[in-house]
Amino acid sequence: QVQLVESGGGSVQPGGSLRLSCEASGFTFSENDMNWYRQAPGKERDFIARISDTGDSTVYIDSVKGRFTISRDNAKATLYLQMNNLKPEDTARYYCKAPALVGWGQGTQVTVST
């Protein structure tokens, strides 16, 4: 079974940093592109970043570009999201997903406030 376990969320002040992790199992991680998404209160779940299977190519939405960095360690079957200069509008539950596959994890909560 495809399993995705997000971790690393928490509560931080504006300007702070967090590093999210997504541990994957049940599929060939190294052969799949991986995405990060987030869902803020009262909002739809939005795509925010993508990384290719090899890690050679990345895509970000404009609002996080220059602040967030998606990366992966195929040997550990783990996806990462380094989040710097966090803003209150980044407050959301964050999810990882292989776009070619069905499963979602439970997400991890990020709260940015004073």
N, C-alpha and C positions, 0 to 999 in steps of 0.2 A: 504494500500500500504506500502511496505517496504520502510522505510526512514532511511538514515544514514547521520548524519551531523557532519563532522570533524571540529575541531577548535584547536587553540592553537599554530599554526605555527607562524613563524616570522624569522627575520634575527638576527643571533648571531655570535660571534667570535669563532674561534676554542677553544675547551675546555669548552665552555658554555653549558648550559642546557635548555631544553624545556620540557613541559609536554603537550602532545596532548590529546584531548578528542574526543570521538565519541558517540554522542547521538543517540540511536536507538529507532525506533517505528515501528508499523505495523506487529510485530511478537512477539513470546514468547522469549524474549531475554535470559531468564534464562535457556532455554532448547537448546540453540545453542552455539557451539564453535564459537569463534571469532578470526579473523586474522587481522594483519596489513600488508600492502603492501607499496611499494614506487616505484616511477617512476622518474628517473633522466633524464635530457635533452638528447635526442637522444637514450634513452635506453628503453627496455621493462619494463613493470610493474613486480616487483619482490616481492615475499613473504619474509617477514622478521621475523614475530613472530606469534605464535598461543597460545590461552588460551582455556582450556576446559570449558564446560558449568558451572561447579561449581567453577572454578578457581583453582582447585587442581593440574592441570598439565599445563606446559608451554613448548614451543619449540621456539628456536631462531636460526637464521643462525649465522655462526661463526663470521662474521664481526661485529655483534652488541652484541654478548654475553658478559656479564660483563659490558656493557655500557647502554643498554636499558632494561627496565623492563615493561612487559605487565601486566596489572591488570584489574579488572572489579568490578563494583558495581551493582549487579543484582537488588537491590531495586531501583536504579536510572536508570536502563537500559542504563548504560554508560560504555564504554570501554576506557581505558587509555593507553598511552605509555609514560613512563618517559624516557627521552633521556639525558644522561650525557656524559661528555667528547666528545662533538660533534666534528666531523672532516669535512673538506671540502667535502670529498666523501659521506657524509650523505646528501648533498644538493639534494633535490628531492621533489616531491609532494607526500604526505602521505595519504593513503586511508585505511579505515577499511572495513571489509566484513564478513558476516556470510557465511562460505563456503557451507552450505547446501541450501542457498537461492540465488536469482538471482541478487539482487540490489547492486549498487555501489553508494557512495556519491560523492560529488564534490571534495573532498580532501582538504588538507591544505598544503600550501607551507612552506618548511623549507629551509633556505639558510644559509650556514655556510661559512663565508669568513672574511678576514682581512680588 
